[in-house]
Amino acid sequence: MTGSQKAPVHPYLVLLAAILLPGAGHMLMGVPKRGLVMQMYMIALGWITWHLTTPHQSLVGRLAGGLFIYAMSVLDAYRIARLTYAKYQKSH
């Protein structure tokens, strides 16, 4: 690593972005393809669970697959940010 390497985005900022907009945390971390894949899976599993459940289920129940991927996406973005930030701090 060079001494002029730019500091990575703080993990809490990545966490906030990931919570507010799916895929935004991955975009801040510089892995936009990973964020886009997460969004596609979120939409696909949300659509699947919506059509597999009955109208008598709650909204959360009907979108459970998409919400699960959303939660995993938030955790994934934060994990990547935290590891990258710790690696940067250790080297400086």
C-alpha positions in Angstrom: 0.0 0.0 0.0 1.2 3.5 -0.7 1.2 6.3 1.8 -1.1 8.4 -0.4 -3.9 5.9 -0.4 -7.3 7.5 0.2 -9.0 6.6 3.4 -12.1 4.3 3.0 -15.6 5.4 3.9 -16.4 5.1 7.6 -18.4 1.9 8.3 -21.2 3.8 10.0 -21.8 6.0 7.0 -21.9 2.8 4.8 -24.4 1.3 7.3 -26.6 4.3 7.1 -26.5 4.4 3.3 -27.3 0.7 3.1 -30.3 1.1 5.5 -31.7 4.0 3.6 -31.3 2.8 0.1 -30.6 -0.9 -0.8 -27.3 -1.1 -2.7 -26.0 2.3 -1.7 -23.7 0.9 0.9 -22.0 -1.3 -1.7 -21.8 1.6 -4.1 -19.9 3.7 -1.4 -17.6 0.8 -0.8 -16.8 0.6 -4.6 -18.5 -2.8 -5.3 -21.5 -1.6 -7.3 -22.0 -5.0 -9.0 -22.5 -6.7 -5.6 -25.1 -4.1 -4.6 -26.9 -4.6 -7.9 -26.9 -8.4 -7.5 -28.4 -7.9 -4.0 -31.1 -5.6 -5.4 -32.0 -8.1 -8.1 -32.3 -11.0 -5.6 -34.3 -8.7 -3.3 -36.8 -7.9 -6.0 -36.9 -11.6 -7.2 -37.5 -13.1 -3.8 -39.9 -10.4 -2.8 -41.9 -11.1 -6.0 -41.8 -14.9 -5.4 -42.9 -14.7 -1.8 -45.6 -12.2 -2.7 -47.1 -14.7 -5.2 -46.7 -17.7 -3.0 -48.6 -16.2 0.0 -52.2 -15.5 0.3 -53.7 -12.0 0.5 -54.5 -12.7 4.1 -50.9 -12.5 5.1 -49.3 -9.3 6.4 -47.2 -7.1 4.1 -44.1 -8.2 5.9 -45.1 -11.8 5.4 -45.8 -11.3 1.7 -42.4 -9.6 1.2 -40.4 -11.8 3.5 -38.0 -13.1 0.9 -37.1 -9.6 -0.3 -36.8 -8.3 3.2 -34.5 -11.1 4.1 -32.1 -10.2 1.3 -32.4 -6.5 2.2 -31.3 -7.4 5.7 -28.4 -9.5 4.4 -27.4 -6.7 2.1 -27.2 -4.2 4.9 -25.1 -6.6 7.0 -22.8 -7.5 4.0 -22.1 -3.8 3.2 -21.3 -3.0 6.8 -19.1 -6.1 7.1 -17.1 -5.1 4.0 -16.8 -1.5 5.2 -15.7 -2.5 8.7 -13.0 -4.9 7.4 -11.7 -2.4 4.9 -11.6 0.3 7.5 -9.8 -1.9 10.0 -7.3 -2.9 7.4 -6.6 0.7 6.5 -6.2 1.8 10.1 -3.8 -1.1 10.8 -1.6 0.0 7.8 -1.5 3.6 8.9 
